[in-house]
Amino acid sequence: MTIEFTPLLCYSIAFVAVFISTAGQILLKKQANNTVGKKGFLWKFLNLRVILAYGFLFLSLALNQIAVKQVPISVLPCITSTSFIWIFLFGFLILKEKPTKKKIIGVALILLGNAISRL
C-alpha cells in the first residue's frame, strides 16, 4: 500500500505537527512549574512529562519532514510559527497564565510577520 502525499494531506500533516508541538511545549511548561523548589538535577529531565514532551517535539519535526513534500518551504515556517500563538492561548486556558503586554505584542508580531510574508 502506497500513501499518496497530496497537498491537502501534507498541509494537514503540517497543522497536526503544530498541535503536537504545542502539546509538547505545554507539557514542558507544566513540568517546569512542578519542579520549582525540588532538588535534584536529574528530576528536572528524567521524568515522564519531559520525556513525553520531547517525544512530541521529535514527532512534530518528523511530521514536518513529511509535510515538506508538498508544502512550499516558504509556507511551512508560517504554519510552524503559529505554534507560539497556540502555546500562548493554551497557556492561558490550561495553565491559567496571565497574558502580559509583552506576550500579546509577541503574538501580534507573529501574526503580522505571517501576513507580511504571504504578500
C-alpha positions in Angstrom: 0.0 0.0 0.0 1.4 3.3 -1.1 0.4 6.6 0.5 -0.1 9.5 -1.9 1.1 12.7 -0.3 -1.3 15.1 -1.8 -1.1 18.8 -1.0 -4.2 18.6 1.2 -2.7 15.7 3.2 0.7 17.5 3.6 -0.9 20.7 4.8 -3.0 18.7 7.2 0.1 16.9 8.5 1.8 20.3 9.0 -1.1 21.6 11.1 -1.2 18.4 13.1 2.5 18.8 13.7 1.9 22.3 15.1 -0.6 21.0 17.6 1.7 18.1 18.6 4.5 20.6 19.1 2.2 22.8 21.2 1.2 19.8 23.4 4.9 19.1 24.0 5.5 22.8 25.0 2.6 22.8 27.3 3.8 19.6 29.0 7.3 21.2 29.4 5.7 24.3 30.9 3.6 22.3 33.3 6.6 20.2 34.4 8.7 23.4 34.9 6.0 24.6 37.3 6.2 21.3 39.2 10.0 21.3 39.7 10.1 24.7 41.5 11.6 24.1 44.9 12.5 20.5 44.2 16.1 19.4 44.4 17.9 17.1 42.1 19.3 17.8 38.7 18.0 14.5 37.1 14.5 15.1 38.4 14.1 18.0 36.1 15.0 16.0 33.0 14.2 12.3 33.6 10.5 12.2 34.3 7.6 11.1 32.3 6.3 14.6 31.3 9.6 15.8 30.0 10.4 12.6 28.1 6.9 12.6 26.6 7.2 16.3 25.7 10.4 15.7 23.9 8.9 12.7 22.1 6.1 15.0 20.9 8.6 17.6 19.7 10.5 14.9 17.8 7.3 13.6 16.3 6.4 17.1 15.2 9.8 17.5 13.5 9.3 14.2 11.7 5.8 15.2 10.5 7.2 18.5 9.2 9.7 16.5 7.1 6.8 14.6 5.6 4.8 17.8 5.1 7.6 19.5 3.2 7.0 17.0 0.3 4.0 19.2 -0.9 4.0 22.3 1.3 6.3 25.0 -0.1 9.3 25.8 2.0 8.2 29.4 2.1 4.9 28.5 3.7 5.9 25.8 6.2 7.6 28.3 8.6 4.5 30.4 8.7 2.4 27.4 9.7 5.0 26.3 12.2 5.3 29.8 13.8 1.6 29.6 14.7 2.6 27.1 17.5 3.7 30.2 19.5 0.2 31.6 19.3 -1.4 28.3 20.3 1.1 28.0 23.2 0.0 31.5 24.4 -3.7 30.5 24.1 -3.4 27.1 25.7 -1.1 28.5 28.4 -3.9 31.0 29.3 -6.7 28.3 29.1 -5.0 25.3 30.6 -2.2 26.7 32.8 -4.1 29.8 33.8 -1.1 32.0 32.8 -1.9 35.7 32.7 -1.4 37.3 29.3 1.2 40.0 29.7 1.7 43.0 27.4 4.9 41.5 26.1 3.2 38.2 25.2 0.4 40.0 23.5 2.8 42.1 21.5 4.7 39.0 20.6 1.6 37.2 19.3 0.7 40.3 17.3 4.1 40.4 15.7 3.9 36.8 14.7 0.6 37.4 13.1 1.9 40.5 11.4 5.0 38.7 10.2 2.9 35.8 8.8 0.7 38.3 7.0 3.6 40.2 5.5 5.4 37.1 4.4 2.3 36.0 2.4 2.0 39.2 0.4 
